Amino acid sequence: MKKLPYLIIILFFLLFNCSKDETVKDDQTEDISLYFPPINSDTWETISVTDANWNTSEVQPLLDFLAEKNTKSFIMLQNGKIVVEAYFNDHNATKPWYWASAGKTLTSAVTGIAEAEGSININSKVSDYIGTGWTSTTLEQENLITCKHLLTMTSGIDDNYGDAVSPENLFYKADAGTRWAYHNVYVKLQDVVAEATNDTWSNYFNTKLRDKIGMSGTWLNLDNLSVYYSNTRSMARFGLLAYNRGKWNNTQIIPESYFDDAIKTSQSINEAYGYLWWLNGKSSYHLPQTQLQFSGSLIQNAPNDMYAALGKNDQKIYVVPSKKIVVIRMGDAADADNFALSNFDNELWAKINEVIN
């Protein structure tokens, strides 16, 4: 009889470990179920709206809404597979379109890759890589600006001098790290990476990111800015990479720890901003071209765990882990011209929710 307590302890131990093993297997099964399209092929598996357990009756109202809102293309993925794919207004699957500021997340990703390879340190000052005199600030003010300040929009550069990033357009407004302002000065990270790797930005990007996940597209100079153009499925490929925290199939493209930091609040001023990613579900947020702080979530109709790449005139990548979905929208401005966020985001998510809930 004295052995009974020991038998109970052993039995409990075995049951506990079996339970743990089953949990691990369940998690592994979920990872295995995530689909990635082949790299050197246009093939992409699809599932029906019915098989996705979505509301079939709400899909057409969503598509009608998108068509009315100047959309060119729209894709919804579930577990990596295409559930909805539509093209509007004379656009098609092979035509490229600009990412605008949604492409900032590409720069963020490649910056993380370069850091993992030891080429850069995001906490080092920008002038360590591209030399001094890249702004019109004093040397002391310029040397306060690190790569991380560019990633987080806290460079302190005055955002009232247009989009160009030549020295004559980059003036001091505040010490780096003390002010959040949406500014194209982030693009200097591309120069940092090019100098540090002794390569061109485009070639390094293509080799380290684009070609590894089967994207197409190219960087073009538009109004003195580096802007990415691609077809819609290429944007969806990057969205899928972001959904899987920088990992494509079994290959970690963007370092996982860096990507996890990229989709967290990156500074104390704008809770809804990471490393060039927008973050939903925070208690407050700031918007481009204003120093006002707004209360509540960035996009109220969207899930709180969503992170997003948002570009001028409503270029969108929405990533929602809790729903296992990635959503892509390309096109002209839905209503009026905008820099990133617009009323369209909330209206679109009201329609999406009718489909997926």
Secondary structure as GFF3:
##gff-version 3
##sequence-region A 1 357
A	DSSP	alpha_helix	4	32	.	.	.	ID=ss1
A	DSSP	three_ten_helix	56	58	.	.	.	ID=ss2
A	DSSP	alpha_helix	59	68	.	.	.	ID=ss3
A	DSSP	beta_strand	71	78	.	.	.	ID=ss4
A	DSSP	beta_strand	81	87	.	.	.	ID=ss5
A	DSSP	beta_strand	97	98	.	.	.	ID=ss6
A	DSSP	three_ten_helix	100	103	.	.	.	ID=ss7
A	DSSP	alpha_helix	104	116	.	.	.	ID=ss8
A	DSSP	alpha_helix	127	130	.	.	.	ID=ss9
A	DSSP	alpha_helix	139	142	.	.	.	ID=ss10
A	DSSP	alpha_helix	147	151	.	.	.	ID=ss11
A	DSSP	three_ten_helix	167	169	.	.	.	ID=ss12
A	DSSP	three_ten_helix	184	187	.	.	.	ID=ss13
A	DSSP	alpha_helix	188	197	.	.	.	ID=ss14
A	DSSP	alpha_helix	201	205	.	.	.	ID=ss15
A	DSSP	pi_helix	206	210	.	.	.	ID=ss16
A	DSSP	beta_strand	218	222	.	.	.	ID=ss17
A	DSSP	beta_strand	225	230	.	.	.	ID=ss18
A	DSSP	alpha_helix	232	243	.	.	.	ID=ss19
A	DSSP	beta_strand	247	248	.	.	.	ID=ss20
A	DSSP	beta_strand	251	252	.	.	.	ID=ss21
A	DSSP	alpha_helix	256	262	.	.	.	ID=ss22
A	DSSP	beta_strand	278	279	.	.	.	ID=ss23
A	DSSP	beta_strand	284	285	.	.	.	ID=ss24
A	DSSP	beta_strand	294	295	.	.	.	ID=ss25
A	DSSP	beta_strand	307	311	.	.	.	ID=ss26
A	DSSP	beta_strand	315	320	.	.	.	ID=ss27
A	DSSP	three_ten_helix	321	323	.	.	.	ID=ss28
A	DSSP	beta_strand	325	331	.	.	.	ID=ss29
A	DSSP	alpha_helix	343	356	.	.	.	ID=ss30
###
